[in-house]
Amino acid sequence: MPALPHTLGSRRTGSDYIQIDPKSDIPLRRQLVNQFIVQIAAGRLEPGEALPSVRQMERLKKIHRHTVSRAYGELVAQGWLTRTRGSVLRVNAFEKPPNSVHDLNSVVDLSIRLAQEHGYTAEQLHQCLRARLERNRPDHLLIVSTDAGLSTIMKTELQEHVMCRIRQCSPEDLSEQSRRSSRAMIVWIAGATPTFGPLVPEDALCHSIRICDPTEHIDRIRKLRTPSVIAVVSVSKLFLERALGMISPLLGTSHSLNEYLLPPGGKLALDGADLVFCDSVAMPKTKAREIHRYRLVSPESIEHIKCAIGPASAKKRGSPGAE
C-alpha cells in the first residue's frame, strides 16, 4: 500500500512514513512497531514530534485501534515514545539533555574574568583551554548493544572512519566498563538511552547512533517491474527484524522475501535471489546477482564521532579502510 498523499509543501507526519500490508505474514502490530522504530532511529521523526492518536491511526491506516494501542504501548515501554500532558505521544529524546546555554556562557565569562584578574592574556587562556580539551578527548569507543551482531555491524562501519580502539560491551558489563574507561566515548543505537543512560556516570560522553535513511532501499524495491525474490542477509537478528518490518509491506502479491541470519565465519551464495540487501559484515561473505549494502550508521553520526575523537584519530578519505 503506497504512502498516503500529502499536500505539496506540507510537512509529512508520522503516519505518512508507515506502510501496512494486511496480507503480510508479519503481524500488523509488529509492522507498526518496527517501522516506527526505523523512522525514529533514522531521524525522520524528530525528538518531541507528536504522533497521530490511536483513533487517527485507526482511520488513516485501517488498523483496529486495539492493535495501534498495543503497538504504541510497546514503543513507550521500550523508550521510543513518551506520553505527555493530555496523553499525547511524542518521540523521545535520545541524548542526555545538555546544560543550559546560559549556564555555559556564565562559566566561560567567569573563566575569562578570572584569567584577566590574574594577569593572563586571552591567547594564554585560549592555548590552555585547547590543551585541556585535547587531553580530555576520548581515546576509544565503547559500543553497547543487547544484540551482539548489531554491535559487530556498528564496529565494522566505524572502523572505516576512525583509527582509535573500538571495544564492544554487553549491557550487563556497561556499568563497570564505563567507570573503568573514563576516556571512552560510549555509543549505542538511537532509542537505547532510557535503558543504557542510567548505567553510565553522569559525566560520561555518550552518543546515540542514528541509522541510515532506508529510502534508497525502499525505492529499489518499488522500481521492480517483474515478480522478484528479495533477500536480506545479516549477522544480527535485530537488524533482520527491523529490515523485514520495512520491506515486507512493499511486497504485495508479486514479490517474495527471504531472510538469512549469517553465523560467524559463514558464507552464502544466493543464486536464486533477484535483489539482495546485506549488512556491512555479511556483504563480503555473500554472493548474488544484484547485491546492495544496507548501511546501519548514518553519515551524521559518523561525523559527530569523528569530531568528538579529533582529527588525529579520524581516518582521512583515501587512507586504508576509509571511503
Disulfide bonds with the S-S distance in Angstrom:
none
